[in-house]
Amino acid sequence: GQLPAEQILGIGALALIFVVVGAGMNKAKQ
C-alpha cells in the first residue's frame, strides 16, 4: 500500500528533528 503524503511528511519531520537534536548533543559533548 501507499502511505498518505501527510504521514510521509510527519515521519520526515520526526526524522529531521531527531537528526538535528542528535547533532546538537554531539556538538555539546565536544
C-alpha positions as CSV (number, residue, x, y, z in Angstrom):
1,G,0.0,0.0,0.0
2,Q,1.0,3.6,-0.4
3,L,1.4,6.0,2.5
4,P,-0.6,9.2,2.6
5,A,1.5,12.4,2.0
6,E,0.7,13.6,5.5
7,Q,2.2,10.5,7.0
8,I,5.3,10.8,4.9
9,L,5.7,14.4,5.9
10,G,5.2,13.5,9.6
11,I,7.8,10.8,9.5
12,G,10.2,13.1,7.7
13,A,9.7,15.8,10.2
14,L,10.3,13.5,13.1
15,A,13.5,12.1,11.4
16,L,14.7,15.6,10.8
17,I,14.1,16.7,14.4
18,F,15.9,13.5,15.6
19,V,18.9,14.3,13.4
20,V,19.1,17.9,14.5
21,V,18.8,17.0,18.2
22,G,21.4,14.3,17.8
23,A,23.8,16.6,16.0
24,G,23.3,19.3,18.7
25,M,24.0,16.8,21.5
26,N,27.2,15.6,19.8
27,K,28.3,19.2,19.4
28,A,27.6,19.9,23.1
29,K,29.7,16.9,24.2
30,Q,32.8,18.1,22.3
